[in-house]
Amino acid sequence: MPDVRTQEIAAEQQVVDRVYERLEGMRAQATALAGEGHRRAAASSISGLVERDAMVHRAAAQLRALDAEAEGLVFGRLDFDDGETYHVGRLGVRDGLEPLLIDWRAPAAEPFYRATSGEPFGVVRRRVIICRGPKVMDLDDDVLSPDDVGDLRVLGEGALLAALRRSRGPHMRDIVTTIQREQDAAIRAPARGVTVITGGPGTGKTQVALHRAAYLLYTDRARFTGGRILVVGPSTVFTNYISRVLPSLGEDSVHLRSLGELVDGVTATRRDSPQVAQIKGSDRMRDVLIELMWQTPPTAPDRLRLVYAGQVLTLGARDLAEARRRVRTRCEATGTTPNAARTAAAAVLLDALWARVDGPHLDRYLFSEDIGDRGEFHRFLQAWWPALTPTKVLSWLAETARVVGLDARAAETLAGSYRGRSDWSVDDVPLLDELTELLGDLPAAPRAPEPEWQLRELTTGTRHVATFVLSCALRDGWELYAPGHPTPIALAGPTIDNDAVAAAQRWAEAVILREGHRVLSWTDGFDPHGEEGYVPVLAEPLPVAEADDDPPAEDPYLHVILDEAQDLSPMECRMIARRAEYASMTVVGDLAQATHPLAVGSWPQLLARLGKRESRTIKLQTGYRVPQAIADYAALVLTPGIAPTRSYRPGGTLSVRQVDDLHAAVGEAVRQAPRDATIAVIATDAAAEALATLVDVPDVAVVPASLVKGLEYDHVILVEPADIVAAEPRGLNRLYVALTRAVAGLVVLHRQTLPAALRG
């Protein structure tokens, strides 16, 4: 006879099988919905196209959600003292009115995370169901109300510890099966205002922040869907590491960006030295950039020479410099940005030229008309006052003379960081963002008409046409296209012969009349596929959008989540504040891990930088990943006044060894590391580059200390702590971060004397 565990697994397998069977039915329904949308589009009406788009979009969203099963769709069960039973999973599944599976974010699932023996919320037994795909592998129970157990069978213990002891993978896993009470409170905190989530290494701050994004989408999807939530991490290494969490929870509409990716068209991964980062991150850089953008571009001409009324009018370098100062004064008085100042620049140049005209009989208005219309004047103006891009202007800082507002030493340090480099650093991205705002939009380029050869050109896709087009080239019948529609709005019935052009045109005229337009005659044209067709001449022309119409503004973010927020510089805060102007926020971090030279000393100081005031703070007290032995060793270098995190996990292996040959010792430590674990070698940025060529072992990562924040590995080999401390002003904080990346074993190798804190 099967034992109790086998019987209970079989019973839960029946539930899981039923859920997956229903899931297949839901997939079939979603596929059918998409098919119905396409059939409605064939009904030959604009409303059919709209219905098609809506139905296909909805079906695609449903299929994406149903495919996000990750490690197990069903993972929990709740047995209540009133006899009710709920199964909890990654998404909600119903069979008619009967709930087969409760979404983990639903209010009914809260007791799975919040119930304790002291406050059981009516829960008698909480069961963790461990699945591999659709197969139930094991069960683990917690009894919260022993007096009410009755006939319920209880299996195993330590579900959380079992989950925590699993080896790490190359990407962060979700924690949906093991969320703890304090973490659940942070996940379900109200969306409004600012929520600050603090806690030491391994407390699950990042997972909580990502699960919070999924929770907000679940509770208010209409508001937050469509990319209205932004998650910002410190580096692309970090964002790649966490990139699988939200898709595994069925959410793919969140924007996940590193600090180096917040400006469109730029992906920065390199970090500047602490000395340079301190200069670039300071508030005073805004004044440096303002001075920079009004300076004469390096390619600008230094002389303007024109002939008027027999007189040679010349503006030299000093005259042009004075003219530029006048343009700036005018623009600052009116709030005009440099990229919108060409009209003002033209007026100032005409004033300067008129001042050189000798002849009281000459008319100033006629002079301005004549000179202002000349091609040579326009060519000079475009070269002297060109359209400016942020990247172009920031590159000027390579010249020390252009750095205005800093002392000589800081100016040279800043300029030196741009010489000989073609890429941008993460610390440059806030400066590019600031310049984007300061420079203003680029002048709109004139839109040239589409050449006839391009209209005739066959392409792999369709184009939008600017008027109605009647065509019969691609199908057995006539098609009528409307302005802006790449698919036909009507198809001719079978009674119209393909060769009867006049009959087809009469049919099209009737359709166009229903659209509110009267056809006078027909002329030749091209349909969206580039095929020949007929274009109507209308009694009244179609409305044409103005060339200078502003493009529709992008929807603002409504919630912004900042991870590792303690390290944001003032300029980085300005960049994020622009994206969070209309947004509520979740701010996640640990002051003990602050490593930026301009890092804040308190959370109110950070909120002030972000332009936010009121906030609620949730502190995660328990570390679930870093074992006690490693946590205690790392706590030796903690900033005074910051309490160490309680570790939930006992044990952990720690080895501290002084060696003569670091490279040989690292190689030996890698060979002795467990093979079924994730392994990282952590060293200073300079040392990591050299070690990467020596440690050529698959699945062993060599990570610079500056990029390791937020990452976790089963086994860590930390090289030369003294060098990590000496590399930057907040070196002890950086060492604390590096020491707390291991979740099973830590090996510290050093040749130099250890930092004083570790010797105590």
Phi, psi and omega in degrees: 000135181299147178287175185298317182299315180298320179295317181292321177297318180297320179295317179291329178297324178297320178295314181297319178300319180294321179296314181292326176296317178294325179298319178296323176296321178293323177297317180297320178296318180295320178295320178295324179297317178297318179297320178296324177299316180293325178294323179292328178295332180282359180284002172068037175222155178296323179297327177296323177295318179297314179298319178301310182301316182294316183290318180294319178298315180296317180296319179297319179296319179295318181295321178298317180296319182290336181274353184271062184272334178051232189277352181166124181289318179257127181223357183209161177214141177239127174249121185260163182288349176264009179092351179290148178225130176239141167257138186246139181208190185285339176209165181274135179228128179239152170240092189070236178269351184274123176282115176277326184216133180263129176299135184301339181271349183290150178305326181295339181270352183306318181301335179300329182258332189258340185292137174226170178296332177282330179220082189280350182055032179082002181276129175268310181228133174247123185244131171264123181258116184263113183243154167240100189064229181272005184257128177282123183260323184197168180226151177214127188245148167241131176260121184256337177228082186304326183291343184253011185297317179058235183271002181294137178268141184242129184235141168064183176197160174074043179300320182294314180297322179298318180292322183289332183277354177297148177297148176288153173253182179289347179231154178293137174270158170286162180244027188299333180275344187232019178302133180260170189304311183292327176292321180296323178298323178289320180297319186264012177299152181304148182287330187291157176069208182240127175250120178260121179247114182243160178165159182282185180300138176080005179278355177088024183300314183294315178300319179299317181298317181290319177294331176295321176300316179296323179293318179297320178295325180290318186279334181214063186296322182300328182276317192261348183288168178080034176077026181271358176247130179244128174248124183245125177245170187284336186204163177291330174300317181292314182294326174297322181296321185263003191293341184272346190294305184295316175302326179293340177263009177085015182240125179227018181255013180266137175276121179248115185226146168272167178302327181280001182241010186281345177258126182302136177086000181235131171231102183254133179239339184280140176256139175285165175297157180304324181295317179288319180299326179294324178287311184293331183275352184283151176303330184293345178295334178297318178294323177299317181291323178297315178297321184295316189289341178268358180285162179291125178301147182301332184265003184288140176294152183250013176206138174240125183227122180224157175246130178217128178054040178078003182251141176268116181256125184230134171243118180271187184300316181293321178296318181292324177296319178294321178298320179296322177297322180292321177300315180299317181299315179299315184292319180293330178290329183255357181075025180275134179278161180304320182286351176251012190257008184294326177297316177296321179297319178298318181296319180293318178297319178296322176299314182295322178290319180299325180296343180262357180282130179255108180156096180295344181281348182279149184262129183295320181296314179296324177300311182296322179295316183294304183294318183296337180268352184286139178297323181295326178291318180295320179296319177296316183299317180294326179282325183279327178233071185284163170292135186249137173251153179303319182294322180295314183292317182296329180294339178296339183293352175295341176266118183303324183297338181275351181275105182249130177110356177243157175290167188301319182292315179294322180297317180291321177299316180295312181298321180297333181288345181257348183283135175073015180237141177250356181250166179257149175267166176301325181288344176280335187299316176298329179290319176297321179294320178296317179294326177303319179286318184290320184286331183084174182292147174292146176302139181292132178285142178298140184267114181281146177295149180290125182294152184297324180298327181287327176296326181280340189293128175283135181236173179282350180220185181262159175245161172276132178262156186266000180208181175288145177220133175254128187215154176222021191280326192259345182226170176276078182151175182265144178236141176242122179259146178252160179304129176083002181248118179281352177243152185293147177267347179204148177239136181290146179289169183292348182285346182265122180286141182302329183273349182274080185298317182299318179296319179296322180292323177297320177297317181293323179298323179293320178294316181294326178297322176296334177278357176098018182228139180256132183267130177266318181198183181232150176222170182284151178194197183225142179274178183298344179269001182086005179273155180292145179204196182235133182248130182282146168265116188267153178297323177233132183295151176293146177296139181246131179295140178296143182297330183261015176300135178291138176292152180299136181289146177292146178297136181286156173291143180252346173211131180239128178250122180251120176258150185053045187289342182296342185261007183286130176280167177304319181289324175295322177296321178298319179297316181288323181300326178296326180275343182251018185301321182253012192251149162281167188219152166238118184251122187238133178178183182213114182299334179291341180257018180287119184239345180291141180302334181251023180297152182287159175261350181203160179289322174302325178295320178294317180298324177296320177297327182275356181077022178246155182242281188287144180205163170244142184243131176239120182257124176271115189269336190252130175269126184257350186250316185279120182291163190301316184299318180288321179298319180294321179293316179296327182297343179297334182255011180297145175300132179306138179096349178256122183284140178292155179280140173291135178262129178283335187259125173284173171078213188097144180255137182225129178225125179241119186228133172266131187228163178270322183242103184296315183299317179294321180293322178296315179301318179294319180296324178293318180294328182274351182291151179298140185279337184263031184225162171277135187233138177225140170255122183246129180211176174302161183301318181293316181291326181297324180297320179287321181292330182300328179281338181271322182269081181258067182238129179303142175068012173250118183265135171256113191241126173298144182301331182289344183249004189272351184299133178089348181267159177222146178221152177297314187229127182238135173249110183261126188251125172052076179304325183298322179292323178297319180292320185284346188286343185202162183302323180257047185297324179295322177296319178297320178296321178299318177299312184296322182292336186258022177271346184271136179247005176218305183223144179228128174242124179251119180248131180213147172253320176284170176294139179295153172306150186305321183298326181277345178276342183285000000 
